[in-house]
């Protein structure tokens, strides 16, 4: 349950951090049934008098036309959207020589260094990154326009938001550089889960700290790095495997648009299962991919099974549906999937 005050707070903050003004045109492709599309895109644009160009659904061709004809100045999307855009552009020979963008940003799922670099090369400008959750209306951290980053940090906490990084075993705060569970609080925190007091009490403690369920670390300069999800952690032969680490390596492969890594229980253990979406016109062979992965991952992180599937199950925002993908991993591959 998000209050009017929390939504307006984040809308105001979003417009301030992106320096929005009535001269801007925001590309409104994020669904407004989702909190990012509602608070940041819609209310954030209205709060400062921007023009909001609404689109029913994402299409690389439609976006390129808008960039060319309507002079869109602010584009915020999810990494999967940019991956599809670059794939489409590569096959059509489309470039962004004269796009007119002032802000280029992403959030919603992990950003890989390879995708960040490819997007920046295509647009000739920095791709800003951010992190948030519906429960926080949604923003927790964001990179700043005045401080562009070369890495995939999600930036520093936005004004008003406090963070803690908590050790899973001791429940005490870890020092800078250490990995732990990310806890947050601020004026944008939800009232709670609708008609679910037990879930609310389990997520928010008496001091108002919300347990995000995400694993993170904070660098000396205050920048946050999201390592993975607590619930998505795969324990293979006693070693911790964070899916995002494996996904980043997979997504750096030139034939892969995006990937999803999940755990699958086996006798007394867990194994790593990977789903990949292969780029149009490309082929992917298991042996060559395994060579690529073994050169970049520890042995226990290398997937036991790789399935190719196009498209991967995703929400309207483009965010991959890990729950559905986990269920697919528990069943034999169907006609939509190819086991490499």
Secondary structure, DSSP 8 states (H G I E B T S, - for coil): ---HHHHHHHHHHHHHHTT--TT-EEEE-S-TTSHIIIIIIIIHHHHHT-EEEE-SS--HHHHHHHHHHT---EEEE-HHHHHHHHHHHHHHT---TT---SEEEE-SS---HHHHHHHHHHHTS--EEEEEEGGGTEEEEE--TTS--SS---BEE-TT-EEEEE-TTT-SB--TT--EEEEEESTT--S--TT-HHHHHHHB-TTS-EEEEEEEEE-TTS-EEEEEETTT-EEETTEEE-HHHHHHHHHTSTTEEEEEEEEEEETTEEEEEEEEEE-TT----HHHHHHHHHTTS-GGGS-SEEEEESS--B-TTS-B-HHHHHHHHTS---TTEEE-
